[in-house]
Amino acid sequence: MNVNAPQYVPIKLMNNVYDAQLGSEHCIILKTDGSVWGFGSNTYGQLGVNNDFIYKEQPIKILDNMQDIFTGETSSFAIDENDILYRWGSNYGNAVGIKETEIQDIPIKYVKDAKSVNSHWGFNLILKQDNTLWIYGDSEFEKFGYTCYPTGINFTNFPYKICDDVNCVSEWNTDQNHKTLILKNNGDLFEFELIEGKQRHTPQYKIEKINSNIKLSIIENNKKPKKFSDVSDQTEEMQTAINALFKAGIVEGTGETEFSPDKPITRAEIAALLLWISAKTDIEDNGGFTDVTEDKWYYHTAGTSKKHGIVLGFEDNTFRGDEPVSKLQMVSLTSRVLRNESVFVDEEVNSKAYANIPDWAVEDIALAEQEGLISAEKDLISLNEDMTRGEAAVILYRLYNKI
């Protein structure tokens, strides 16, 4: 599929998206696990790919462990879990004679204690956690008769505070007058405008009150703990997968601080997780499985998974939801979801001969290997063993990063 071509009907790009922000010709996506992705134009480094200024049709991962994202015209920003703001791209989007030194092609730490950012041509307005609003200007930006010192590759560069008690500011714009709306916590709405001035190191601006008694929205903080006490001896990939899927609300622990990575996982549990990752809504049906009664917690899961071609059951029309799932079954189910959900999966699978793999699973296993859901060196030799919760998390997270 050519996602660069004009689309007249909606197409799905990714699942498990928490937020998406649009620049002039690029898009930045925040997924539920805190990973940041981007696609579109990278002419000005706004996708954060080092020395690669090529248009990206397929979303690429940029950062992990972020809690918020923002975009400018040709710039991108993300705030991590410690309230540190990262920046990449350029504040001079589509400007004639842009200098190579003004492009930041990989994310860098920009400002600490950040809450949000509003990007303009040549400068950024940054709202901090204490509700103060600051201006950070670029060292080459002298259009308005000042230099607001270089942008903050570290935290020692000089910013300038505009006002206190700010709730939020308007999104980025291309207004040549650099007007921005500022909403304060008391409900007063102001218009900020940068103006020409004579002082080189002090930004010249005016703030004019234009309304009052604006109703403020209430934003709840839903951060959750991300660490389990019984996974520290597991591989780094497994720890990352478990913590990321837990943060995304896909997997749960077996206790307050336990995940039980070595415990076998059942067919019903895998079906439920795959439905959650692929955002499928439960139907009021058991799929006609003879062993799925209404008292089973997975009554709706069985019917929904069958409807979407994930878990079709056995020849005797049983679901066997309480049985441990084998690695072979798990990989096959995951491949089916990938094939159904990803617009970027290669439809041509290079099937080959596998030892001890039943015919019904050959194409699924080949797709899983081809798309990186499994490793041929490690995973293929143990496909007939039962799948554990930790091993399932690894494959599920690989799938999560593809859909």
ZIPE-V151099 format. One line per field, one symbol per residue. burial: I if it has 16 or more other ideal C-beta (glycine too) atoms within 10 Angstrom, else O. Layout:
burial=???
This chain:
burial=OOOOOOOOOOOOIIIIOIOOIOIIIIIIIIIIIIIIIIIIIIIIIIIIIOOOOOOIOOIOOIIOIIIIIIIIIIIIIIIIOOOIIIIIIIIIIOOOOIOOOIIIIOIOOIIOOIIIIIIIIIIIIIIIOOOIIIIIIIOIIOOIOIIIOOIIOOOOIOIIOIOOOIIIIIOIIOOOOIOIIIIIOOOIIIOIOIOOOOOOOOIOIOOOOOOOOOOOOOOOOOOOOOOIOIIOOIOOOIIIIIIIIIIIOIIOIOOOOOIIIOOIIIIIIIIIIIIIIIOIOOOOOIIOIOIIOOOIOIIIIIIIIIOIOIIOIOOOOOIIIOOIIIIIIIIIIIIIIIIOIIOOIOOOIOOOOIOOIOOOIIOIIIIIIIIOIIOOOOIIOOIOOIIIIIIIIIIIIIIIIII
